[in-house]
């Protein structure tokens, strides 16, 4: 299971770094759904790998990364809901 956790963690790192790379090259924005979801799922996968390779400082940064991504998703969905036209009843 430790080997599996390494692979899961590597996938998580790939998602987080890929999102950052694409944001820096202008392919996505920091507010885009893809960027936020990549960061959220990437950090969750890294957190999973920490179950088998515990490191408190890594856990804390991944907890912050998840929290910030969730805040961004909430902001994005609220903004989207406000922008959509209301249908009359």
Secondary structure, 3 states (H helix, E strand, C coil): CHHHHHHHHHHHHHHHHHHHHHHHCCCCCCCCHHHHHHHHHHHHHHHHHHCCCCCHHHHHHHHHHHHHHHHHHHHHHHHHHHHCCCCCC
